[in-house]
């Protein structure tokens, strides 16, 4: 039995695409407001395996104005994260995934002069850390996109810093790839599909 390489590749690619899918959270389904007046965002996205925890008591809120200052943001909301406005240090927004994901990215907006850092973790182990300064300035907001591509990410932390102090920031269009582990029945179906392709080609 011989299966043409192109046919086999097509089947494997189709199977791989089905086992891995990208998800986007844009916060636009929530009631937005100005800064902390919007919906407090915590477990509203638990249905897709994501919860948000702000280390600062101010919390993270759906905000419907700053997005206009962040090119590429989806209207109307962004997630505005209160970090004490420079009065504290060591604050962060933690994104928890119910199952490990591959790759995390987001559009961000920070105060002028502040950077943003994205840390990816597997459990308590730091997998990757990236710090950027926004490349687009509009209305006192620096914006850009930040992302890491590591596999096995169970949580991610975003934080904005200037001079050792924590500053408020926003994110939007949070993207992550969930990879499903194929069940034995799924693998059996794949094997039967390949067998069927081989038989049909031999008859032809």
LUMGU-665398 format. One record per residue: residue in three letters; y, z, x of N, C-alpha, C, O, CB in turn. Coordinates in steps of 0.001 Angstrom, whole numbers, plus 500000, padded with zeros to 6 digits. Atoms other than C-alpha are relative to their C-alpha. Glycine has a CB too. Example, Ala and Ser with C-alpha at 12.3 -4.5 7.8 and 13.67 -1.06 7.14 Angstrom:
<recs>
ALA498810500000500890495500507800512300501200500000500900501181500665501936500027501246499008 SER498810499940499180498940507140513670501090500730499230502198500899499739500462498585500414 
</recs>
This chain:
<recs>
UNK498796500000500857500000500000500000501241500000500883501370500823501790500013501239499036 UNK498782500098499192503357498984501421501204499975499073501241499209498110499976498733500910 UNK498761499945500780506791499862500011501131499468500851501331499912501981500307501447499517 UNK498896500600499248509754497790501078501013501061500385501350501905499555500678498890499183 UNK499023498995499554512246499842503151501203500102499081501686501203498814500469499679501397 UNK498815499952500849515128498858500893499709500720498691500536501484498191500511498589499719 UNK500367499337501254513268499985497776499862501491500205500354502280499397498697499426499442 UNK500162498585499696512299503290499366501346500679500206501563501783499708499130500178501234 UNK498670499423499749515875503902500547500751500200498699501431501210498520500816499101500943 UNK499292499898501275517214503244497060499492501186499198500274501907498580499842498708499189 UNK500571498879500736514796505755495536500444501320500606500832502237499882498473499911499985 UNK499601498760499332515587508421498130501472500302499762501827501454499512499720499914501500 UNK498580499787500234519346507927497732500248500452498576501069501339498343500789498732500294 UNK499835499600501394519062508183493954499567501430499805500243502203499126499212499083499075 UNK500506498640500109516985511336494247500954500997500634501200502066500076498630500107500646 UNK499063499106499305519423512876496759501261500209499190501780501323499123500356499442501376 UNK498780499886500807522408512129494519499775500908498816500670501654498418500466498626499520 UNK500294499150501153520669513826491602499892501460500395500173502347499589498715499554499328 UNK500208498629499549519939516919493711501280500648500485501304501864500678498972500033501096 UNK498750499454499498523527517358494902501164499430499197501241498223498970500170499692501504 UNK498886500476500815526708517190492856501271500748500365501241501940500672499692500165498501 UNK498705499400499683530394517820493501500634500540498725500578499903497673500938498969500685 UNK499299499388501125532327520139491204501459500215500387501768500489501546499331501347499585 UNK498562499814499775536111520414490843500527501001498978500281500859497781500773498639499898 UNK499326499051500887538031523366489403501496499783500154502047499954501242499600501490500325 UNK498567500300499921541630522464488517500874500988499223502097500852499217500251498606499485 UNK499286498916500681542607525527486404500836499525498812501601500310498252500894500709500981 UNK499152500558501050544161523237483773499535500365498591500250500117497620500052498507500136 UNK500490499592501315542017524593480935500463501403499624500117501895498550498487499935499968 UNK499511498648500247543743528000481172501448499975499534502161498990499727499866500856501260 UNK498601499875500429547014529198479661500860500309501212500742501381501805500165501106498911 UNK499152499805498834549591528761482410501291500717499661501666500816498492500311498678500638 UNK498714499330500165552839530643482916500712499980501333500262499329502275499826501458499480 UNK499255499921498745555412531414485586499455501153500831499459502305500397501523500181499738 UNK500544499018499072553854533222488544498980500902499301497991500392498776501129500842500607 UNK500992499080500555552043536354487264499968500026498473499210500800497889500263501382500508 UNK500011500041501467552814535504483612498827499188499467498486499298498289501310499416499478 UNK501128500822500427549896533062483495498709500803499934498675501980500295499826498822500940 UNK501302499357500136546239533856482826499500500541501333499511499826502336498989499022499423 UNK500627499417498821544672536235485358498629499338500168497808499370499251499873501569499872 UNK501235500763499780541823534220486898499000500865500773499258501297501897500294498671500772 UNK501066499203499377538620536114487660498652499302499809498163498618500708499959501437499399 UNK501348500525500234535328535075486043499950498883498968498889498605498408499098501109499564 UNK499985501079501000536433532233483751499098498832500369498699498065499493501410499496499811 UNK500822501131499560534378529782485845498613500446500443497953499765501228500690499259501139 UNK501342499510499684531215531860486099498936499024499505497835498971500054499774501387499381 UNK500947500978500527529529529139484044499638498913500993498568498312500896500556499374498770 UNK500312500975498938529743526817487059499723500724501318499717500115502388501169498987500179 UNK500418499238498835528818529627489442501102500468500917500854500713502098499076499208500769 UNK498869499631499144532300530599490693500791501144499383501101501113498192500918498791500236 UNK499084498938500404534334533807490467501057500186501085500832499877502255499233501331499740 UNK498863499824499087537689534683492047500378501474500083500433502175499073501217499157499536 UNK499597498605499775538729538008493581501205500010500932501116499542502067498822500848500599 UNK498805499853499165542257538698494874499995501408500582499918502386499839501317499730499177 UNK500019498676499372542314541539497408501235500822499648501205502052499700499894499858501510 UNK498763499304500382545869542377496317499984500258498501499449499460497731501261499172500401 UNK500051499599501405546385544140493010500753499052499074500536499065497862500557501384499851 UNK499234500921500847548791541446491802499139498949499335499471498477498248501064499324500809 UNK500934500946500583545876539066491197500405498546500184501488498232500677499847500287498555 UNK499780501445499947545585535288491018500152499485498573499347499818497704498827499270500739 UNK499652500407501363547120533549487982500161498489499882500547497813500836501282500689499556 UNK499740501410500303547237530114486370501507499828499833502111500432498946499227499533498708 UNK498538500156499958550815528954487105500356498541499749499730497640500309500579500477501370 UNK499742501376500452552438525882485556501315499389500482501828498467499849499983499968498519 UNK498786500600499456555524525167487689499809499482501418500253498380501741501123501003499975 UNK500091500345498583554584525092491375499231498710500252499425498070501286499349501124500755 UNK500750501239499824552199522173490878500890498785500174500524497828500856499093499787498832 UNK499072501128499876555191519873490555500547499872501417501108498838501777501153500155499013 UNK499528500006498613556047520793494166498861499753500988499057499810502202500687501323500325 UNK501176500226499174552534520042495443499424498623499671498611498508498754498936501119499780 UNK500506501348500277551854516271495560498474499956499991497812500471500893500537499014501033 UNK501444500076500145548344515519494358499427501039499075498249500983498720499362500125501316 UNK500472498971500920548137518553492112499765499420498610500503498540498168501003501155499929 UNK500249500419501375546637518042488666500828500876499066500891502092499245498482500086499649 UNK499150499254500932548948519049485805499140500629498893498107500066498532501088499068499383 UNK498736499322499692549758521509484465499891501156500998500910501593501531500590500515498742 UNK500101498729499298548328524446486434499528499892501450498829498956501835499079500887499259 UNK500612499685498715547657525651489956499575501462499926499918502163498974500990499733501213 UNK500346498580499919546147528990490956500959500663500974500854500478502186498512500207500447 UNK499020499298499166549032531140492221499433501360500356499006502112499480501378500143499272 UNK500634498782499506547828534036494371501037500954500565501698500662501561498954499668501062 UNK499058498962499566549936537165494722499391500753501173498300501312501059500346500982498831 UNK500465499310498800549570538620498229501012501033500492500949501485501635499713498994501102 UNK499012498995499633552494541020498218501296499441500536502210500197500866499427500904500999 UNK498745500631499602555139538501499244500511500383501367501723500469501563501029500316499018 UNK499581499662498646555171539459502935500139501478500264500521501876501365501277499347500294 UNK499853498556499822555154543208502384498741500648500571498769501808500983500350500650498677 UNK501274499467499528551512543639503453499378499044501018499923497976501299499033500236498815 UNK500770500882499125548971542201505891498529500099499617498111501061498974500212500368501505 UNK501440499954500233545275541338505677499551499685498589498415499995498230499506501319500353 UNK500377500322501385545303540094502067499359498615499928499611497771500788501236500064499069 UNK500687501284500133543144537186500838499520499787498566499403500726497779498812499923500975 UNK500661500381501246541732535336497849498565499640500352498327498779501199500740498802499282 UNK501406500288499729537930535348497820499405499209498848499589499549497679499205501303500229 UNK500704500830500972535914532664496046498508500234500211497975499952501285500376498469500151 UNK501416499665499896532336533750495335499163498961499267499470498605498129499729501409499433 UNK500897500982500594529543531239494657498671500672499661498097501371500496499783498795500957 UNK501242499365500421526481532334492673498797499443500744497785500131500882499806499828498510 UNK501018500571499127524354529965494774500706499232501104501827498759500922499018499077499210 UNK499363500599498820525041528476498195500449498568499731499763497807499049499041500026501191 UNK499442501347500151527211525342498319500201499374501373500127500045502402501341500037499218 UNK499718500730498768527951522687500910501403499417499923501673498548499093498951498880500241 UNK498629500507499974531611522068501715500883500649498960500503500768497795500004498518499797 UNK498981499417500885534697523722500214501347499434500431501670499428501619499996501588500060 UNK498663500497499675538170522181500006500935500256498832500492500502497710499964498492500346 UNK499000499788501047541399522590498061501357499479500459501657499444501652500095501497499629 UNK498584500246499763544974521426497795500677501357500083500312502269499341500638499100498871 UNK499336498702499870547298524238498897501510499853500041502044498792500362499518500719501250 UNK498548499908499878550930525273498727500359501371500535499876502383500028500698499739498639 UNK499589498736499393552557527954500906501522500072500077502225499097499811499379500160501408 UNK498577499836499733555985529359501619500351499259501290499493499055502148500381501510500102 UNK499555500627498754558052527590504285499795500968501159500129502147501050501489499570499905 UNK500222499156498838557080528912507709498672500730499998498340501407500971501087500985500101 UNK501301499327500071553683530190506560498871498981500140499023497816499771499857500780498669 UNK501172500862499904550256528758507331498990500399498926499234501318498144499363500085501417 UNK501094499599500877547021528863505349498703499901500777498531499012501611499948499121498716 UNK501299499965499344543514529719506504498907499964498942499010500613497901499861501257500894 UNK501203500030500830540164528881504900498835500447500867498569499857501914499745498570499395 UNK501191499504499317537116530868506012498790499805499098498846500115497908500161501494500391 UNK501239500197500752533573529963504916498954500989500521498790501151501731499489498518500124 UNK500989498990499640530832532622504868498638499682499393498537499084498322500465501381499547 UNK501346499921500556527089532794504414499628501468500030499298502012501084498960499106500803 UNK500123498548500011526648536359503269501194500602500725502343500341500370498668500455500656 UNK498908499408499206528650538369505815500280499221501281501164499589502055499666501442500351 UNK499836500772498756528341535742508563501060498916499823500982498100498905498655499362500430 UNK498960501022500018531428533642509257499433498693500544498967498630501681501234500451500825 UNK500502501309499596530408529975509370501080499146500644500830498431501615499421499276498808 UNK498936500872499521533761528332509938501345500571499571501435501286498574499819498553499467 UNK498648499573500327537494529012509936500975498903500408500908498387501524500349501344500701 UNK499023501047499740540345526517509701501373500472499546501527500963498427499607498685499286 UNK498626499623500320544089527218509791500899498773500111500857498047501105500498501135500937 UNK499111501158500034546695524610508831501395500418499552501590501477498955499440498911499064 UNK498644499902500554550402524264508134500210498760499146499897497650499575501106500119501139 UNK499794501123500899551347522082505176500857498919500620501801499205501357500625500471498722 UNK499277501130499413552591518612506078501055499427499070501846498578499482499031498916500383 UNK499040500505500983554632517988502903500872501156499524500358502197499115499271499320498796 UNK499068498954500420557756520007502060500745499560498752501316498470498710500996500338501129 UNK499296500302501247559195520123498543500411501296499315499565502128498987499115499146499058 UNK499507498840500736561400522747496908499604501334500583499370502282499833499528499936498615 UNK500360498730499372560561525457499414498500500236500092498063501338500424500625501124499246 UNK501462499885499932556799524772499280499455499000501022499802497819500995499356499756498599 UNK500735500863499074554670523392502120498609499769499419497925500728499062499918500634501440 UNK501298500268500612551552521636500827499161499067500854499669498392501750500182499407498616 UNK500957500847499313548473519831502078498617500263499442498466500895498397500034500242501519 UNK501391499790500402544693519815501821499249500630501142499418500240502297499328498677499574 UNK500794499309498995542310522117503652498552500004499543498274500130498350500519501450500238 UNK501396500008500379538533521973503769499074500164501191499436499836502321499677498732499279 UNK501055499891499000535341522761505700498737499396499392498588499380498170499771501498500445 UNK501165500712500497532005520951505431498676500695500219497630500053500135499944498688500620 UNK501235499288499677529456523650506253499054500114498809499484500148497657500326501378500517 UNK501017499757501020526201524065504342499708501495499911499975502242500852498705499209500311 UNK500405498604500157524957527387502966501143500961499756501026502149500058499262500435501198 UNK498827499148500235528382528708501945499799500814498719499584500248497647501299499142499904 UNK500124499131501170528129531710499610501342500584499560501468501081498441499029501125500294 UNK498652499559500378531817532674499670501021499351500924500701498935502037500119501552500058 UNK498908500552499202535156531396500910501223500884499810501433501448498737500309498517499600 UNK498764499222500068538412533171501692501187499123500372501161498405501372499926501233500929 UNK498731500663499726541901531704501521501044501082500250501092502076499525500426499057498819 UNK498866499094499829544921533506502970501120499299500739500887498380501525499577501272500753 UNK498800500584499406548468532668504040500710501058500825500854502205500402500944499427498910 UNK499475499022499058550145534298506998501250499465500690501357498271500968498936500371501038 UNK498834500316499178553484534330508778500437501278500696500744502276500044501166499392499140 UNK499580498822499244554369536752511554499122501217499775499594502352499839501402500343499650 UNK500918498896500211551267538829510850500057500608498613499415501628498365500266501048500991 UNK499875499496501370552202539338507178499380499015499012499362497806499243501485500251499645 UNK500633500822501033550446538070504062501049499479499023501890500236498537498920500805499247 UNK499047500602500929552388535642501874499270499352498820498130498902498937500872498959500726 UNK500552500614501197551799534348498366499724498519500262500399497892501079500963500176498801 UNK500315501415499858550218530899498076499339499492498723498983500272497840499082499761501223 UNK500663500629501146548740528458495570498911499065500491499004498504501583501018499232499121 UNK500996501038499746545605526318495487499766499232498706500044499734497617498665500610500540 UNK500359500811501157544503523533493161498860499071500406498604498853501591501231499187499468 UNK501088500958499770541597521103492786498998500516501035498744499877502056500571498655500456 UNK501029499414499149539006523379494376498719499181499857498188499039498755499750501497499633 UNK501176500868500021536054521154495329498884500639500811499115501148501908500337498592500552 UNK501169499526499262532548522238496327498785499198499554498755498661498447499771501529499778 UNK501226500747500287529109520613496464498847500966499819498479501693500742499686498991501127 UNK501162499153500263526229522429494829498751499187500263498611498071499761500009500551498542 UNK501243500695499655522818521481496231498841500703499326498535501858499623499790499947501538 UNK501136499425500710519879522043493932498732499795500813498500498709501345499852499373498596 UNK501277500122499301516504522771495543498985499426499021498749500023497971499521501381500571 UNK500931500625500935513945520422493945498819500908499683498234501507500585499499498684500562 UNK501175499251500409511239522180491936498756499169500288498852497949500419500079500380498500 UNK501233500740499725507566521262492602499772498848499030499324497777499438498821500936499950 UNK500187501052500989507456519269489360500878498795500288500468497654500074500289500529498614 UNK499082501096499672510473517225490465499479499198501183499545497969501188501405500545500307 UNK500559500688498837508875516439493815498778499174499605498561498082500130499626501012501095 UNK501171500742500462505682515405492021500422498721499297499802497674499480499147500863499062 UNK499515501187500695507641513019489820500498498955500996500278497759500806501119500374499016 UNK499546500925498970509267511503492912498810499300500647498848498091500873500832500738501062 UNK501181500579499397505822510992494467499337498972499100498903497917499563499024501078500345 UNK500579500945500945504503509337491315500834498726499914500294497628499780499874500640498621 UNK499119501165500053507545507053491253499775499086501192499724497865501042501459500437499948 UNK500259500798498806506926505932494830498644499310499926498497498159500336500073500875501244 UNK501325500582500153503234505396494064500040498805499047499431497765499296499009501055499491 UNK499877501079500972504134503304491039500651498770500586500250497644500293500784500462498810 UNK499344501134499351506458501161493112499037499248500898499053498018500959501201500470500806 UNK500953500637499111503696500533495604498969499178499238498632498066499646499306501040500842 UNK501005500718500795501158499540492938500584498745499401499950497690499421499445500892498893 UNK499389501169500633503595497221491155500260498889501014500136497709500686501308500395499312 UNK499752501009498985504461495471494414498702499318500431498686498123500727500693500625501204 UNK501272500579499578500764495013495302499494499010498948498912497979499284498951501111500246 UNK500410500919501066500078493429491901500822498716500048500308497627499793500145500672498620 UNK499129501172499928503037491113492348499575499117501156500183498073501392501477500418500156 
</recs>
